[in-house]
Amino acid sequence: MATIALDKIASAAPAEKATGKRGFWGSIYDAIVEAQELRAATYVNGYLAHLSDEELARHGLTRDQMVRRTRSMMSSI
């Protein structure tokens, strides 16, 4: 039967690269997170577009702010 020392597992973890570059899987993960954030923001903006000006004001937004936020979000694509 094999045994594993827990202190060996922690010390066997690869050290962070000194160059500061993300690895392949780190870059993939970042791209997925960014895509999901954009998808969620698009969904929320679609919902906010259906609210009246009074309802937007209750949430602390104006229609102009919402439009600007949507345009800046879409221009970053």
C-alpha positions as CSV (number, residue, x, y, z in Angstrom):
1,M,0.0,0.0,0.0
2,A,1.4,3.4,-0.9
3,T,1.3,6.4,1.4
4,I,1.7,10.1,0.5
5,A,3.1,12.7,2.9
6,L,0.9,15.8,2.8
7,D,3.9,18.1,3.3
8,K,5.4,16.7,0.0
9,I,2.3,17.7,-2.0
10,A,2.5,21.3,-1.0
11,S,6.2,21.5,-1.8
12,A,5.7,19.7,-5.1
13,A,3.4,22.4,-6.5
14,P,5.1,24.3,-9.4
15,A,6.3,27.7,-8.5
16,E,4.7,30.8,-10.2
17,K,6.5,31.8,-13.3
18,A,8.9,34.7,-12.8
19,T,8.0,36.4,-16.1
20,G,4.4,37.0,-14.9
21,K,2.9,35.4,-18.0
22,R,-0.1,33.2,-17.6
23,G,0.2,29.6,-18.9
24,F,-2.0,28.1,-21.6
25,W,-4.7,26.9,-19.2
26,G,-4.6,30.2,-17.3
27,S,-5.2,32.1,-20.5
28,I,-8.1,29.9,-21.4
29,Y,-9.6,30.3,-18.0
30,D,-9.3,34.1,-18.2
31,A,-10.9,34.1,-21.6
32,I,-13.8,32.0,-20.4
33,V,-14.4,34.2,-17.4
34,E,-14.3,37.4,-19.5
35,A,-16.8,35.9,-22.0
36,Q,-19.2,34.9,-19.2
37,E,-18.9,38.4,-17.6
38,L,-19.8,39.9,-21.0
39,R,-22.7,37.5,-21.4
40,A,-24.1,38.4,-17.9
41,A,-23.7,42.1,-18.5
42,T,-25.5,41.8,-21.8
43,Y,-28.3,39.9,-20.1
44,V,-28.6,42.5,-17.3
45,N,-28.6,45.4,-19.8
46,G,-31.3,43.7,-21.8
47,Y,-33.4,43.5,-18.6
48,L,-32.7,47.1,-17.7
49,A,-33.7,48.3,-21.2
50,H,-37.3,47.2,-20.4
51,L,-37.6,49.2,-17.2
52,S,-39.3,52.6,-17.1
53,D,-37.3,55.7,-16.3
54,E,-38.9,55.8,-12.8
55,E,-37.8,52.2,-12.1
56,L,-34.3,53.0,-13.4
57,A,-34.2,56.0,-11.1
58,R,-35.1,53.9,-8.1
59,H,-32.0,51.8,-8.9
60,G,-29.8,54.8,-9.3
61,L,-29.5,54.9,-13.1
62,T,-30.7,57.1,-15.9
63,R,-31.4,55.8,-19.4
64,D,-28.4,57.8,-20.7
65,Q,-26.1,56.1,-18.2
66,M,-27.4,52.7,-19.2
67,V,-27.0,53.4,-22.9
68,R,-23.4,54.7,-22.4
69,R,-22.5,51.6,-20.3
70,T,-23.9,49.3,-23.0
71,R,-22.1,51.1,-25.8
72,S,-18.8,51.1,-23.9
73,M,-19.3,47.4,-23.2
74,M,-19.9,46.6,-26.8
75,S,-17.0,48.7,-28.1
76,S,-14.6,46.7,-26.0
77,I,-15.4,43.5,-28.0
